[in-house]
């Protein structure tokens, strides 16, 4: 599942998780530290109380008492009115008794007071010790870590942001835009990827241009002698040799046409011309392209219409019918079509290899040398462009090629 999410989403989730853990850890630390500090303060108050209550009857001098107050960081609350206010409004956070007397700890706001009682002796002290700054330091450090954390997040996002640009360029290139170029000047890994991508585009463009030039030159050079040969054959008197030569020249013309379609189909900027057409019209057009006796073909169709490129689908169907007749045992084929699929059936032995083997150009059975091995390659490319699917099965001694339309 992690492999399927984007880098941005992964970073967002990761940083959000770490930030949540940081905040949670800070919250628990502050809560724990407050409780621990409260216990330490109460232990300190008990020591102060026991010391004062135990020496109350010894009548220590004022200098000794003042020195004790200073060392203990407390000071007496002298005015009785203030004591009453503290006793009435203060919140008791701790109280206890010992052999020396009774102690209560009051809290009003951020101030704490110690109230001591022993046989008519009472004393109220205010804690003047500076508040623990550890929590404040902890919060400050947490804020600094959070700022550093956010800065790191922004820096990583900015560092990875060129990947979006590269991805958009790659998508444009995949759609057929050969003029894509990434201008990202950097020596890091992303810069190296961008440079490699630019180099790959340059080489691919060079290969495509070379291939197109070769194909066009080859077809042009072949057309001229084939045309001359076809004209010369017409001057020969009727004979079996003349018919053989005519079929050979027609087959060579057909091969050139197929090569032209291969070149057209393999270009990224090719778009089918879709229109609504009946299945009967497509089959009729494919039979027109097929140089064969129609008596060898049985047709069973429903009067359905589909949205497709008539010329391309007819060419694909023509190649499948041609293969079915060519490689069948009785030189016959059947067509069964509806708005979901078109099936071409022929009697014969099953294919020796999986269908994918025959979808490559110039591949065929070892003993089948009647073609150039381009038929299924062209069919597959056409069906991909039309977003159809080709499937194969063998049943009851028949090979079944099916064009799945839906």
N, C-alpha and C positions, 0 to 999 in steps of 0.2 A: 504493500500500500504506500509506503514511504517513497518508493521509486517512482510512483505515478504522480506525485504532487510536484508543483513547480518550485524552483529555487526560491522565488519571492515568498511564496506561501510557507515553505519550510523555514525560511529565516524569520518571518513574522511569528510563526508558532513557537519557534525555538526561543526567540528573544522575549516573547510574551511569557513563556513558561519560566525562563530564568528570572525575569523581572518579578513575576508573581512569587517565586520561591524566595527572592531577596526580600521583598516586602513582608512576607510571612515570617521569615527568619528574624527580621528586625523587630516585628511586633512581639514575637515570643521572647526575644532577648530582653526587650524593654520591660515586658511584664515580669519576667523572671528577675531582672535586676532590681526592679522596684520592690518586689517582695523580699528579696535578700537584703536590700538596704533598710527596709522597714524593720526586719528582724535585728539587724546590726544596731539600728538606732535605739530600739527598745532595750537591748542588752546594755547599751551605753547609759540610757536613762536609769536603769535599775542600779548600775554601779554608782551613779551620781546620787541617787536617792538613798541607797544604803549608807554611803559615806556621810551624807548630811544628817540623816536620821540617827546614825550611830554616834555622832559627835555633838548632837544638839545639846545634851545635858552637860557637856564638858566646857561650855561657854568659851569657844575659841575666840581669839582676838579678831578685831575687824580686819586687820591686815591678812591674817590667815584665811579668813572667809573670802575676802576679795581675791586673794591669790588663787584660792580653789575655784571661784567663779571664773576667773580669767583662764585658768588652765583647762577647765571643763567646758569653756565656751558657753556659759549660761549667764543670765543676769536676772536679779529678782524683780518681780512686778510689785511695786511698793504700794500703790494706791488701791485701797479696798474696793473702790467702785469698779476699777478695771478687773479685779479678781472676780467680782460678782458677774460682770459682763461675760467674762471668759467662761465661768462656770455655767452660766445660763445658756449661752449660745454656742459654746464649743462642743465639738463632737468628740466623744470618748473613744479613742482608738486602742487604749490598753489600760487596764487597772489590775492592781495586785496588792497583796499584803505579805509582810514578812515579820520577823520578830522585832524589827526596828520600827514598823509603822505601816501606813497605807500610802500607796502611790497611784495617781491617775495621770494619764497623758491625754491632753486635749489638743484638738486641731481646729484652727480657724483659718481658712484659706491656705496659704503656704506656711503659716506660723504654727509652731508647736509649743505647748506649755506643760510643765511638770508641776503637779500639785501634790504637796507632801503634807501628811497629817500624823501627829503623834502626841497623845495626851495633852490636848490643848495647844500644842505647837503646830502651826501650819505655815507653809511657805509655798509661794508660787514662783516658778522660774521660767524664763523664756529662753528657748534654745536659739542662740545667736550664731551657731556654727554655720558656715557657708554651705549652701546646698550642694549636694553631690553633682558635679559637672560631668560625671561619666556618661550619663544618659544624653546630655547635650552634645558631648563629643561624639558619642555613638551615632546620634542622628545626623550630625554634621558629616561624619565619615560616610554614612549611608547615602546622604545627598550627593556627596562628591562621587561616590561609586556609581550612583544612578546617572549623574551627568556624564561620567566617563562611559558608562554603559550605553547611553543614548547616542553619544558622539561616535562610539564604536559601531553601533547599529547603522547610523547614517553613513559612516565612512564605508562600511561593507556594501551597503545598498548602492552608493555612488560608484564603488569599484566594480560592482557586477552589472550596473546599468547598461554598459555597452553590449552585454549579451542580448538584451532586448532588441537593440538596433541590428545586431548580427542576425538574430532570428527573423526579423522582418525582411532583411535583405535575402536571406535564404528562402523564405516563403515566396518572395517576388521572383527569385531565380527558378524555384520549382514550378511557378506558373508560366514560365517561358520568357521572362525578361532577362535577356543575355547582356544587357548593358549595366547590370548591377555592379557596384564597386563600393567597398567599405573603406572609408578614409578614417582610420583610427591609428594615430601615431603613438605607439607605446611599445616598450620592450618587454612587457610582462606577458604572461601566458595568453591573456585575451588578445593582446596585440599580435602575438604569433598566430593565434587562430584566425584572426581577421586577415593577416597577410597570406596565410595558407589558403584561405577561402578565395581571396582575390587571385592567387596563382592558379587554383583549381578552375575557376571560371575562365581564366585566360586560356588554359590548355583545352578545356571542354569546347570553348568557342572555336579554337583553332581546329580541333578534331571534327567538329560539326561542319565547319566551312570546308574542310578538306574532303569530308565524306560527301557533302552535297555537290561539290565541284566534280568529284570522281563519278558520282551517280549520274549527274547531268551529262558529263562528257561521254560516259560509257553508253548511256541510252541514245545520245545523239549519234555517236559513232556506229552503234549497232543498227539504228533505224535505217540509215542510208543503204548499207549492203542488203539488209533484209528486204527493203522496198524494191531495190534493183533485182534481187533474186526472184521476188514474187512476180514482178513484171515479166522477167525472162521465162519463168515457168509457164505463164499463160501462152507463150508462143510454141510450147511443146504440144505435139499431138496427144490426144487423149490416150492415156495408158495408166497402168497401175503405178508406174514410177512417178507420173505427174501428180496423181492423187497423194502419194506418199510425200512428195516434196511440198505440195500445198499445205498438207497437215503440219509438216515440220516448220514451214515459215509462219503459219498461223500460230503454232505453239510458241515460237520465238517471240512473235508480236505480243502474245498473251503474257509471256514471261516479263517482257519490258514493261507492260502495263502494270503487272503485279509489283515489280520493283518500284515503279513510280508511286503506287499506292503505299508501299512500305515507307518510302521517303516522306510522303505527305502525312501519314499517320504518326510517325515518330517525332514530328515537330511538336513542341510544347504549346505553340500558339494555335494549333488546329482545333476548331470547334465544329461539332456536327451541326447540320442544318435540319432541325427537328420540325416535323409536321405530322398531322394526323393522316394515316393511310391505312387501307385495309390489308389484311394478311394475303388475300388473293392477289392483290396488285404486287406485293413484294415477291411472292412466289413466282408470279408470271414474269416479272422483271429478271429474277434470278435464272429462270429457265431460258430467257432470251439471251442472257450472257453465256449460257452453257452451250457448248458445241456438242450436242448429243441428241439422240433420238428420244423424243418425249414419251414414246410408247414404253420405255424402260422405267418410267417413273409413275408411281401411283400416289394420288394426293387425297388427303382427307382433312378438310379445314372447316372451321366455324367462321361465319361471316362476321368477323370482329375487326375492330380498328384499334390501332396502337399509335402512340406518339413516338416517332423515330426518324432517323435519317434513311430515307428510302434507298438511296444509292449505296450507302455503306452496308446496310443490313442485307440488301440483295446480293452484294458482292460476297459477303460472308456466307450466306446461304448457298450461293453458287459453288463456292469452294468445297463446302461440306457435301453437297450433292455430287460434285465431280469426284471427290474422294470415295464416296459411298459406291458409286457405279464402278469406278476404276478398280477398286480392291475387292469387290463382291464376287462371289462364286458364280452367280448367274447374271452378272452385269445389269442388275436391277436395283432400284432403291424405292423407299416409301417415305412420304412426308405426312406427318400428323401434326396439325397446328391448331392452337387456340390462343386466346389473349394472354395466357400465362407462359406458354413455351412453344417452341418449334422443334419437333423431333425428326431426325433423319435416320432411317433404319436400313440396314443392308445385311444380306446373308454372308457369313464367312467366319473365319477363325478370329478369336479375340486378339487384341493388341498384346504384344509381348512385353511392353514396358508401360509404366504409368502414363497417364495422359500428359503430365507436365513435360515428359521427355520429348513429345512430338510438338510441343508448343514453341520449341526453339527452332530457329531457321536452319534449313538444310538438314533436317533429321527425318528419317523414315526407316521402315523395316529393311533389314539387310537384303531380303529377296524381292523387295518392292522397289524397282528402279524405273517406274513409269512417270515419275514427276521429279520436281526439283526440291521437294521437301519444304515448300514455302506456304502451302495451303493453310495448314492449321496455325502457323505463325501469323499469317495475315488475319485469319478469322479471330484469333485471340486478341490481337491488337484492336481490331474493329469493335469487338464486344466490350473491351475495356473502355474505349471511347464512348460507347453508348451506355455504359454502366450495366451491361448484361453479364451473364455468366455462362461459361461452357462446361458441360459435364459429360461424362462417358460412362456407359454401362454395357454389360453383355448379358443377353437373356435369350433363351430358346434358340441358340445358334445364330443370333443376330447382334451385330454391333449397333449401338444406339448412341448417337451424338445428339445432345439436347441443348438448345439455346434457351436459357431460363430468362424470360422477359421481366418477371416480377420476383 
